[in-house]
Amino acid sequence: MRAEDIILKPILTEKGYDGIPLKKYTFKVAKSANKTQIKIAIEQLFGVQVESVNTCNVRGKMKRMGRSEGMTSSYKKAIVQLKESSKPIEFFASLS
């Protein structure tokens, strides 16, 4: 798998914004990706040094639109902690 196929998009939430000054970033990743693949993909895409990766599977929620019901899709989330000596990810620098 290519790095672009593993890291799908950043997750920008209130809790995610709190981690930016601590060099902790949240991403939506491919369901089949493991922690090692995620670490390598982040290092390749952004040119940083990753200290640790935590992952969790997020279940879809039940949503209603009028009478019809449906589910939002489930996905895998990765929280990436960079090393102290590493530079921050530039995409998130303007957000903090």
Backbone atoms as SQL, in Angstrom:
CREATE TABLE atoms (id INTEGER PRIMARY KEY, chain TEXT, resi INTEGER, resn TEXT, atom TEXT, x REAL, y REAL, z REAL);
INSERT INTO atoms VALUES
  (1, 'A', 1, 'MET', 'N', 0.833, -1.199, 0.000),
  (2, 'A', 1, 'MET', 'CA', 0.000, 0.000, 0.000),
  (3, 'A', 1, 'MET', 'C', 0.873, 1.256, 0.000),
  (4, 'A', 2, 'ARG', 'N', 0.429, 2.268, -0.720),
  (5, 'A', 2, 'ARG', 'CA', 1.123, 3.551, -0.726),
  (6, 'A', 2, 'ARG', 'C', 0.729, 4.352, 0.503),
  (7, 'A', 3, 'ALA', 'N', 1.558, 5.318, 0.877),
  (8, 'A', 3, 'ALA', 'CA', 1.287, 6.152, 2.053),
  (9, 'A', 3, 'ALA', 'C', -0.010, 6.921, 1.882),
  (10, 'A', 4, 'GLU', 'N', -0.315, 7.351, 0.649),
  (11, 'A', 4, 'GLU', 'CA', -1.547, 8.104, 0.387),
  (12, 'A', 4, 'GLU', 'C', -2.792, 7.240, 0.560),
  (13, 'A', 5, 'ASP', 'N', -2.651, 5.922, 0.398),
  (14, 'A', 5, 'ASP', 'CA', -3.775, 5.010, 0.573),
  (15, 'A', 5, 'ASP', 'C', -4.016, 4.700, 2.050),
  (16, 'A', 6, 'ILE', 'N', -3.002, 4.860, 2.881),
  (17, 'A', 6, 'ILE', 'CA', -3.122, 4.546, 4.312),
  (18, 'A', 6, 'ILE', 'C', -3.704, 5.733, 5.069),
  (19, 'A', 7, 'ILE', 'N', -3.132, 6.936, 4.887),
  (20, 'A', 7, 'ILE', 'CA', -3.608, 8.140, 5.576),
  (21, 'A', 7, 'ILE', 'C', -4.673, 8.776, 4.697),
  (22, 'A', 8, 'LEU', 'N', -5.941, 8.743, 5.152),
  (23, 'A', 8, 'LEU', 'CA', -7.039, 9.234, 4.324),
  (24, 'A', 8, 'LEU', 'C', -7.261, 10.736, 4.501),
  (25, 'A', 9, 'LYS', 'N', -7.376, 11.205, 5.755),
  (26, 'A', 9, 'LYS', 'CA', -7.561, 12.637, 5.997),
  (27, 'A', 9, 'LYS', 'C', -7.362, 12.941, 7.475),
  (28, 'A', 10, 'PRO', 'N', -7.075, 14.210, 7.809),
  (29, 'A', 10, 'PRO', 'CA', -6.958, 14.572, 9.222),
  (30, 'A', 10, 'PRO', 'C', -8.343, 14.693, 9.854),
  (31, 'A', 11, 'ILE', 'N', -8.414, 14.459, 11.143),
  (32, 'A', 11, 'ILE', 'CA', -9.667, 14.629, 11.884),
  (33, 'A', 11, 'ILE', 'C', -9.512, 15.892, 12.723),
  (34, 'A', 12, 'LEU', 'N', -10.348, 16.894, 12.456),
  (35, 'A', 12, 'LEU', 'CA', -10.255, 18.176, 13.134),
  (36, 'A', 12, 'LEU', 'C', -11.433, 18.329, 14.091),
  (37, 'A', 13, 'THR', 'N', -11.181, 18.033, 15.374),
  (38, 'A', 13, 'THR', 'CA', -12.193, 18.157, 16.409),
  (39, 'A', 13, 'THR', 'C', -11.618, 18.987, 17.552),
  (40, 'A', 14, 'GLU', 'N', -12.456, 19.321, 18.523),
  (41, 'A', 14, 'GLU', 'CA', -11.980, 20.097, 19.674),
  (42, 'A', 14, 'GLU', 'C', -10.880, 19.348, 20.419),
  (43, 'A', 15, 'LYS', 'N', -11.070, 18.071, 20.617),
  (44, 'A', 15, 'LYS', 'CA', -10.072, 17.266, 21.315),
  (45, 'A', 15, 'LYS', 'C', -8.792, 17.172, 20.486),
  (46, 'A', 16, 'GLY', 'N', -8.937, 17.107, 19.180),
  (47, 'A', 16, 'GLY', 'CA', -7.786, 17.069, 18.294),
  (48, 'A', 16, 'GLY', 'C', -6.980, 18.359, 18.332),
  (49, 'A', 17, 'TYR', 'N', -7.670, 19.502, 18.403),
  (50, 'A', 17, 'TYR', 'CA', -6.987, 20.791, 18.479),
  (51, 'A', 17, 'TYR', 'C', -6.162, 20.918, 19.759),
  (52, 'A', 18, 'ASP', 'N', -6.624, 20.317, 20.850),
  (53, 'A', 18, 'ASP', 'CA', -5.889, 20.379, 22.124),
  (54, 'A', 18, 'ASP', 'C', -4.554, 19.651, 22.045),
  (55, 'A', 19, 'GLY', 'N', -4.436, 18.660, 21.173),
  (56, 'A', 19, 'GLY', 'CA', -3.203, 17.892, 21.056),
  (57, 'A', 19, 'GLY', 'C', -2.151, 18.521, 20.155),
  (58, 'A', 20, 'ILE', 'N', -2.522, 19.496, 19.324),
  (59, 'A', 20, 'ILE', 'CA', -1.584, 20.081, 18.365),
  (60, 'A', 20, 'ILE', 'C', -0.360, 20.706, 19.041),
  (61, 'A', 21, 'PRO', 'N', -0.507, 21.498, 20.122),
  (62, 'A', 21, 'PRO', 'CA', 0.700, 22.039, 20.774),
  (63, 'A', 21, 'PRO', 'C', 1.610, 20.960, 21.369),
  (64, 'A', 22, 'LEU', 'N', 1.057, 19.782, 21.670),
  (65, 'A', 22, 'LEU', 'CA', 1.822, 18.672, 22.241),
  (66, 'A', 22, 'LEU', 'C', 2.376, 17.744, 21.160),
  (67, 'A', 23, 'LYS', 'N', 2.247, 18.143, 19.890),
  (68, 'A', 23, 'LYS', 'CA', 2.674, 17.341, 18.728),
  (69, 'A', 23, 'LYS', 'C', 1.926, 16.012, 18.670),
  (70, 'A', 24, 'LYS', 'N', 0.622, 16.059, 18.930),
  (71, 'A', 24, 'LYS', 'CA', -0.247, 14.885, 18.872),
  (72, 'A', 24, 'LYS', 'C', -1.314, 15.165, 17.813),
  (73, 'A', 25, 'TYR', 'N', -1.355, 14.349, 16.763),
  (74, 'A', 25, 'TYR', 'CA', -2.232, 14.599, 15.626),
  (75, 'A', 25, 'TYR', 'C', -3.139, 13.401, 15.379),
  (76, 'A', 26, 'THR', 'N', -4.366, 13.680, 14.891),
  (77, 'A', 26, 'THR', 'CA', -5.363, 12.638, 14.673),
  (78, 'A', 26, 'THR', 'C', -5.673, 12.520, 13.182),
  (79, 'A', 27, 'PHE', 'N', -5.714, 11.282, 12.689),
  (80, 'A', 27, 'PHE', 'CA', -5.972, 11.030, 11.275),
  (81, 'A', 27, 'PHE', 'C', -6.988, 9.909, 11.111),
  (82, 'A', 28, 'LYS', 'N', -7.761, 9.989, 10.024),
  (83, 'A', 28, 'LYS', 'CA', -8.601, 8.875, 9.600),
  (84, 'A', 28, 'LYS', 'C', -7.726, 8.021, 8.699),
  (85, 'A', 29, 'VAL', 'N', -7.638, 6.717, 8.980),
  (86, 'A', 29, 'VAL', 'CA', -6.733, 5.838, 8.242),
  (87, 'A', 29, 'VAL', 'C', -7.503, 4.653, 7.660),
  (88, 'A', 30, 'ALA', 'N', -6.850, 3.927, 6.767),
  (89, 'A', 30, 'ALA', 'CA', -7.451, 2.735, 6.161),
  (90, 'A', 30, 'ALA', 'C', -7.700, 1.682, 7.239),
  (91, 'A', 31, 'LYS', 'N', -8.826, 0.978, 7.124),
  (92, 'A', 31, 'LYS', 'CA', -9.180, -0.027, 8.135),
  (93, 'A', 31, 'LYS', 'C', -8.177, -1.164, 8.215),
  (94, 'A', 32, 'SER', 'N', -7.543, -1.482, 7.107),
  (95, 'A', 32, 'SER', 'CA', -6.623, -2.618, 7.081),
  (96, 'A', 32, 'SER', 'C', -5.212, -2.260, 7.547),
  (97, 'A', 33, 'ALA', 'N', -4.933, -0.968, 7.772),
  (98, 'A', 33, 'ALA', 'CA', -3.579, -0.529, 8.144),
  (99, 'A', 33, 'ALA', 'C', -3.282, -0.851, 9.599),
  (100, 'A', 34, 'ASN', 'N', -2.033, -1.286, 9.864),
  (101, 'A', 34, 'ASN', 'CA', -1.618, -1.507, 11.249),
  (102, 'A', 34, 'ASN', 'C', -0.742, -0.339, 11.717),
  (103, 'A', 35, 'LYS', 'N', -0.341, -0.358, 12.979),
  (104, 'A', 35, 'LYS', 'CA', 0.398, 0.760, 13.568),
  (105, 'A', 35, 'LYS', 'C', 1.732, 1.010, 12.872),
  (106, 'A', 36, 'THR', 'N', 2.430, -0.037, 12.486),
  (107, 'A', 36, 'THR', 'CA', 3.720, 0.114, 11.821),
  (108, 'A', 36, 'THR', 'C', 3.554, 0.777, 10.460),
  (109, 'A', 37, 'GLN', 'N', 2.551, 0.354, 9.700),
  (110, 'A', 37, 'GLN', 'CA', 2.292, 0.950, 8.392),
  (111, 'A', 37, 'GLN', 'C', 1.912, 2.423, 8.530),
  (112, 'A', 38, 'ILE', 'N', 1.127, 2.758, 9.543),
  (113, 'A', 38, 'ILE', 'CA', 0.711, 4.143, 9.778),
  (114, 'A', 38, 'ILE', 'C', 1.926, 4.998, 10.125),
  (115, 'A', 39, 'LYS', 'N', 2.798, 4.489, 10.971),
  (116, 'A', 39, 'LYS', 'CA', 4.010, 5.223, 11.358),
  (117, 'A', 39, 'LYS', 'C', 4.877, 5.526, 10.140),
  (118, 'A', 40, 'ILE', 'N', 5.115, 4.530, 9.300),
  (119, 'A', 40, 'ILE', 'CA', 5.945, 4.711, 8.111),
  (120, 'A', 40, 'ILE', 'C', 5.292, 5.702, 7.149),
  (121, 'A', 41, 'ALA', 'N', 3.971, 5.617, 6.975),
  (122, 'A', 41, 'ALA', 'CA', 3.256, 6.511, 6.063),
  (123, 'A', 41, 'ALA', 'C', 3.332, 7.969, 6.526),
  (124, 'A', 42, 'ILE', 'N', 3.176, 8.222, 7.825),
  (125, 'A', 42, 'ILE', 'CA', 3.255, 9.587, 8.365),
  (126, 'A', 42, 'ILE', 'C', 4.661, 10.140, 8.172),
  (127, 'A', 43, 'GLU', 'N', 5.670, 9.329, 8.443),
  (128, 'A', 43, 'GLU', 'CA', 7.060, 9.780, 8.285),
  (129, 'A', 43, 'GLU', 'C', 7.371, 10.097, 6.823),
  (130, 'A', 44, 'GLN', 'N', 6.835, 9.311, 5.893),
  (131, 'A', 44, 'GLN', 'CA', 7.072, 9.566, 4.468),
  (132, 'A', 44, 'GLN', 'C', 6.338, 10.817, 3.989),
  (133, 'A', 45, 'LEU', 'N', 5.065, 10.949, 4.352),
  (134, 'A', 45, 'LEU', 'CA', 4.251, 12.052, 3.840),
  (135, 'A', 45, 'LEU', 'C', 4.687, 13.412, 4.377),
  (136, 'A', 46, 'PHE', 'N', 4.994, 13.486, 5.663),
  (137, 'A', 46, 'PHE', 'CA', 5.230, 14.782, 6.306),
  (138, 'A', 46, 'PHE', 'C', 6.684, 15.024, 6.684),
  (139, 'A', 47, 'GLY', 'N', 7.552, 14.031, 6.556),
  (140, 'A', 47, 'GLY', 'CA', 8.966, 14.202, 6.877),
  (141, 'A', 47, 'GLY', 'C', 9.222, 14.474, 8.347),
  (142, 'A', 48, 'VAL', 'N', 8.525, 13.764, 9.232),
  (143, 'A', 48, 'VAL', 'CA', 8.659, 13.934, 10.683),
  (144, 'A', 48, 'VAL', 'C', 9.088, 12.611, 11.310),
  (145, 'A', 49, 'GLN', 'N', 9.382, 12.637, 12.611),
  (146, 'A', 49, 'GLN', 'CA', 9.747, 11.426, 13.351),
  (147, 'A', 49, 'GLN', 'C', 8.614, 11.080, 14.314),
  (148, 'A', 50, 'VAL', 'N', 8.077, 9.884, 14.184),
  (149, 'A', 50, 'VAL', 'CA', 6.939, 9.446, 14.990),
  (150, 'A', 50, 'VAL', 'C', 7.438, 8.674, 16.199),
  (151, 'A', 51, 'GLU', 'N', 6.913, 9.030, 17.381),
  (152, 'A', 51, 'GLU', 'CA', 7.264, 8.316, 18.605),
  (153, 'A', 51, 'GLU', 'C', 6.323, 7.143, 18.835),
  (154, 'A', 52, 'SER', 'N', 5.001, 7.392, 18.743),
  (155, 'A', 52, 'SER', 'CA', 4.037, 6.321, 18.982),
  (156, 'A', 52, 'SER', 'C', 2.776, 6.546, 18.159),
  (157, 'A', 53, 'VAL', 'N', 2.024, 5.450, 17.967),
  (158, 'A', 53, 'VAL', 'CA', 0.758, 5.487, 17.239),
  (159, 'A', 53, 'VAL', 'C', -0.267, 4.720, 18.057),
  (160, 'A', 54, 'ASN', 'N', -1.404, 5.354, 18.326),
  (161, 'A', 54, 'ASN', 'CA', -2.529, 4.688, 18.978),
  (162, 'A', 54, 'ASN', 'C', -3.673, 4.637, 17.975),
  (163, 'A', 55, 'THR', 'N', -4.342, 3.488, 17.877),
  (164, 'A', 55, 'THR', 'CA', -5.446, 3.343, 16.932),
  (165, 'A', 55, 'THR', 'C', -6.707, 2.908, 17.647),
  (166, 'A', 56, 'CYS', 'N', -7.851, 3.238, 17.044),
  (167, 'A', 56, 'CYS', 'CA', -9.127, 2.727, 17.538),
  (168, 'A', 56, 'CYS', 'C', -10.112, 2.675, 16.377),
  (169, 'A', 57, 'ASN', 'N', -10.992, 1.697, 16.426),
  (170, 'A', 57, 'ASN', 'CA', -12.039, 1.561, 15.421),
  (171, 'A', 57, 'ASN', 'C', -13.263, 2.321, 15.909),
  (172, 'A', 58, 'VAL', 'N', -13.761, 3.242, 15.088),
  (173, 'A', 58, 'VAL', 'CA', -14.920, 4.059, 15.438),
  (174, 'A', 58, 'VAL', 'C', -16.133, 3.467, 14.735),
  (175, 'A', 59, 'ARG', 'N', -17.141, 3.094, 15.529),
  (176, 'A', 59, 'ARG', 'CA', -18.355, 2.510, 14.972),
  (177, 'A', 59, 'ARG', 'C', -19.252, 3.590, 14.393),
  (178, 'A', 60, 'GLY', 'N', -19.996, 3.265, 13.350),
  (179, 'A', 60, 'GLY', 'CA', -20.944, 4.199, 12.756),
  (180, 'A', 60, 'GLY', 'C', -22.111, 4.453, 13.694),
  (181, 'A', 61, 'LYS', 'N', -22.720, 5.633, 13.557),
  (182, 'A', 61, 'LYS', 'CA', -23.848, 5.997, 14.417),
  (183, 'A', 61, 'LYS', 'C', -25.154, 5.956, 13.617),
  (184, 'A', 62, 'MET', 'N', -26.241, 5.721, 14.319),
  (185, 'A', 62, 'MET', 'CA', -27.557, 5.731, 13.687),
  (186, 'A', 62, 'MET', 'C', -27.984, 7.172, 13.487),
  (187, 'A', 63, 'LYS', 'N', -28.369, 7.513, 12.266),
  (188, 'A', 63, 'LYS', 'CA', -28.822, 8.867, 11.950),
  (189, 'A', 63, 'LYS', 'C', -30.198, 8.793, 11.303),
  (190, 'A', 64, 'ARG', 'N', -31.001, 9.849, 11.519),
  (191, 'A', 64, 'ARG', 'CA', -32.330, 9.906, 10.913),
  (192, 'A', 64, 'ARG', 'C', -32.437, 11.154, 10.066),
  (193, 'A', 65, 'MET', 'N', -33.116, 11.025, 8.949),
  (194, 'A', 65, 'MET', 'CA', -33.412, 12.149, 8.084),
  (195, 'A', 65, 'MET', 'C', -34.900, 12.046, 7.761),
  (196, 'A', 66, 'GLY', 'N', -35.718, 12.727, 8.572),
  (197, 'A', 66, 'GLY', 'CA', -37.164, 12.576, 8.418),
  (198, 'A', 66, 'GLY', 'C', -37.592, 11.190, 8.862),
  (199, 'A', 67, 'ARG', 'N', -38.248, 10.461, 7.964),
  (200, 'A', 67, 'ARG', 'CA', -38.706, 9.107, 8.305),
  (201, 'A', 67, 'ARG', 'C', -37.639, 8.053, 8.068),
  (202, 'A', 68, 'SER', 'N', -36.692, 8.337, 7.195),
  (203, 'A', 68, 'SER', 'CA', -35.707, 7.309, 6.856),
  (204, 'A', 68, 'SER', 'C', -34.563, 7.287, 7.860),
  (205, 'A', 69, 'GLU', 'N', -34.105, 6.095, 8.130),
  (206, 'A', 69, 'GLU', 'CA', -32.990, 5.899, 9.053),
  (207, 'A', 69, 'GLU', 'C', -31.813, 5.324, 8.284),
  (208, 'A', 70, 'GLY', 'N', -30.622, 5.584, 8.801),
  (209, 'A', 70, 'GLY', 'CA', -29.426, 5.033, 8.187),
  (210, 'A', 70, 'GLY', 'C', -28.281, 5.061, 9.175),
  (211, 'A', 71, 'MET', 'N', -27.147, 4.559, 8.734),
  (212, 'A', 71, 'MET', 'CA', -25.956, 4.522, 9.579),
  (213, 'A', 71, 'MET', 'C', -24.853, 5.336, 8.914),
  (214, 'A', 72, 'THR', 'N', -24.084, 6.066, 9.723),
  (215, 'A', 72, 'THR', 'CA', -22.874, 6.668, 9.193),
  (216, 'A', 72, 'THR', 'C', -21.835, 5.553, 9.091),
  (217, 'A', 73, 'SER', 'N', -20.875, 5.720, 8.226),
  (218, 'A', 73, 'SER', 'CA', -19.908, 4.643, 8.027),
  (219, 'A', 73, 'SER', 'C', -18.910, 4.583, 9.182),
  (220, 'A', 74, 'SER', 'N', -18.456, 3.382, 9.490),
  (221, 'A', 74, 'SER', 'CA', -17.446, 3.206, 10.529),
  (222, 'A', 74, 'SER', 'C', -16.073, 3.399, 9.907),
  (223, 'A', 75, 'TYR', 'N', -15.084, 3.757, 10.728),
  (224, 'A', 75, 'TYR', 'CA', -13.738, 4.016, 10.230),
  (225, 'A', 75, 'TYR', 'C', -12.716, 3.745, 11.320),
  (226, 'A', 76, 'LYS', 'N', -11.450, 3.807, 10.950),
  (227, 'A', 76, 'LYS', 'CA', -10.344, 3.607, 11.889),
  (228, 'A', 76, 'LYS', 'C', -9.654, 4.946, 12.105),
  (229, 'A', 77, 'LYS', 'N', -9.355, 5.243, 13.361),
  (230, 'A', 77, 'LYS', 'CA', -8.737, 6.511, 13.728),
  (231, 'A', 77, 'LYS', 'C', -7.368, 6.242, 14.333),
  (232, 'A', 78, 'ALA', 'N', -6.385, 7.077, 13.951),
  (233, 'A', 78, 'ALA', 'CA', -5.027, 6.938, 14.487),
  (234, 'A', 78, 'ALA', 'C', -4.616, 8.249, 15.146),
  (235, 'A', 79, 'ILE', 'N', -4.103, 8.158, 16.373),
  (236, 'A', 79, 'ILE', 'CA', -3.568, 9.317, 17.083),
  (237, 'A', 79, 'ILE', 'C', -2.056, 9.146, 17.099),
  (238, 'A', 80, 'VAL', 'N', -1.357, 10.091, 16.457),
  (239, 'A', 80, 'VAL', 'CA', 0.081, 9.987, 16.234),
  (240, 'A', 80, 'VAL', 'C', 0.803, 10.982, 17.130),
  (241, 'A', 81, 'GLN', 'N', 1.753, 10.486, 17.940),
  (242, 'A', 81, 'GLN', 'CA', 2.580, 11.326, 18.809),
  (243, 'A', 81, 'GLN', 'C', 3.957, 11.449, 18.178),
  (244, 'A', 82, 'LEU', 'N', 4.391, 12.697, 17.907),
  (245, 'A', 82, 'LEU', 'CA', 5.716, 12.921, 17.325),
  (246, 'A', 82, 'LEU', 'C', 6.766, 13.020, 18.420),
  (247, 'A', 83, 'LYS', 'N', 8.022, 12.783, 18.055),
  (248, 'A', 83, 'LYS', 'CA', 9.128, 12.921, 19.005),
  (249, 'A', 83, 'LYS', 'C', 9.353, 14.390, 19.320),
  (250, 'A', 84, 'GLU', 'N', 9.933, 14.668, 20.492),
  (251, 'A', 84, 'GLU', 'CA', 10.214, 16.053, 20.914),
  (252, 'A', 84, 'GLU', 'C', 11.137, 16.749, 19.920),
  (253, 'A', 85, 'SER', 'N', 12.110, 16.025, 19.384),
  (254, 'A', 85, 'SER', 'CA', 13.088, 16.612, 18.471),
  (255, 'A', 85, 'SER', 'C', 12.521, 16.819, 17.063),
  (256, 'A', 86, 'SER', 'N', 11.367, 16.242, 16.770),
  (257, 'A', 86, 'SER', 'CA', 10.790, 16.327, 15.433),
  (258, 'A', 86, 'SER', 'C', 10.145, 17.689, 15.195),
  (259, 'A', 87, 'LYS', 'N', 10.118, 18.108, 13.929),
  (260, 'A', 87, 'LYS', 'CA', 9.426, 19.348, 13.587),
  (261, 'A', 87, 'LYS', 'C', 7.925, 19.072, 13.560),
  (262, 'A', 88, 'PRO', 'N', 7.080, 20.090, 13.797),
  (263, 'A', 88, 'PRO', 'CA', 5.633, 19.860, 13.740),
  (264, 'A', 88, 'PRO', 'C', 5.160, 19.683, 12.297),
  (265, 'A', 89, 'ILE', 'N', 3.967, 19.130, 12.138),
  (266, 'A', 89, 'ILE', 'CA', 3.380, 18.968, 10.806),
  (267, 'A', 89, 'ILE', 'C', 2.847, 20.325, 10.366),
  (268, 'A', 90, 'GLU', 'N', 3.278, 20.783, 9.178),
  (269, 'A', 90, 'GLU', 'CA', 2.976, 22.138, 8.724),
  (270, 'A', 90, 'GLU', 'C', 1.486, 22.375, 8.513),
  (271, 'A', 91, 'PHE', 'N', 0.735, 21.354, 8.095),
  (272, 'A', 91, 'PHE', 'CA', -0.699, 21.509, 7.857),
  (273, 'A', 91, 'PHE', 'C', -1.417, 21.989, 9.114),
  (274, 'A', 92, 'PHE', 'N', -1.022, 21.464, 10.271),
  (275, 'A', 92, 'PHE', 'CA', -1.677, 21.795, 11.532),
  (276, 'A', 92, 'PHE', 'C', -1.133, 23.075, 12.165),
  (277, 'A', 93, 'ALA', 'N', -0.001, 23.593, 11.678),
  (278, 'A', 93, 'ALA', 'CA', 0.640, 24.752, 12.299),
  (279, 'A', 93, 'ALA', 'C', -0.253, 25.987, 12.254),
  (280, 'A', 94, 'SER', 'N', -0.991, 26.178, 11.188),
  (281, 'A', 94, 'SER', 'CA', -1.854, 27.362, 11.079),
  (282, 'A', 94, 'SER', 'C', -3.126, 27.220, 11.916),
  (283, 'A', 95, 'LEU', 'N', -3.447, 26.021, 12.369),
  (284, 'A', 95, 'LEU', 'CA', -4.671, 25.780, 13.118),
  (285, 'A', 95, 'LEU', 'C', -4.516, 26.005, 14.621),
  (286, 'A', 96, 'SER', 'N', -3.297, 25.912, 15.148),
  (287, 'A', 96, 'SER', 'CA', -3.120, 26.011, 16.600),
  (288, 'A', 96, 'SER', 'C', -3.043, 27.445, 17.064);
